[in-house]
Amino acid sequence: MKPTHKSGAAIAIAAAALIVAVAAPMGVASANNTRGKCIGANACKGKGYLELTKAECNKIPGTRFRP
């Protein structure tokens, strides 16, 4: 098996493509209407968590939001 040599440009393009592929979904997830896990003491008793938006979760005292 022959080792293949990649140029620095090919490696840079591959790294940039990977960064763009990972960063794109993160921008969508930070939208205000995105639902996530609202975890709290009494608000989700018996359920573990509620699936709410961050704004809805912030209205319930003693909870924290996890996307």
C-alpha positions in Angstrom: 0.0 0.0 0.0 1.4 3.4 -1.0 1.1 6.3 1.4 -0.8 9.2 -0.2 0.5 12.7 0.3 -2.1 15.4 0.7 -1.3 19.0 0.1 -1.8 21.6 2.8 -4.6 23.2 0.8 -6.6 19.9 0.6 -6.3 19.4 4.4 -7.4 23.1 4.9 -10.4 22.6 2.7 -11.4 19.5 4.5 -11.0 21.2 7.9 -13.1 24.2 6.7 -15.8 21.9 5.4 -16.0 20.1 8.8 -16.2 23.4 10.7 -19.0 24.7 8.5 -20.9 21.4 8.8 -20.8 21.5 12.6 -21.4 25.2 13.0 -24.5 25.4 10.7 -26.8 23.4 12.9 -25.7 25.2 16.1 -27.0 28.5 14.7 -30.4 27.1 14.1 -30.6 25.6 17.6 -30.1 29.0 19.2 -33.4 30.3 17.9 -35.9 31.5 20.5 -38.7 29.1 19.4 -36.5 26.0 19.6 -37.7 23.5 22.2 -35.5 21.9 24.7 -35.6 20.2 28.1 -36.9 22.3 30.9 -35.6 20.7 34.1 -36.9 21.7 37.5 -37.9 20.6 41.0 -41.7 20.7 41.0 -42.6 21.8 37.5 -42.0 18.4 35.9 -42.7 16.1 38.8 -43.1 12.5 37.6 -41.9 13.4 34.1 -38.2 14.2 34.5 -38.5 17.2 32.3 -40.9 19.3 30.2 -40.2 20.0 26.5 -40.6 23.8 26.3 -39.0 26.8 24.7 -36.4 28.7 26.7 -38.8 31.6 27.2 -41.5 29.3 28.5 -39.0 27.5 30.8 -37.8 30.8 32.3 -41.4 31.7 33.4 -41.4 28.6 35.7 -39.5 29.3 39.0 -36.7 26.9 39.9 -36.2 25.5 36.5 -33.3 25.5 34.0 -33.2 25.1 30.3 -31.1 22.6 28.3 -31.3 22.5 24.5 
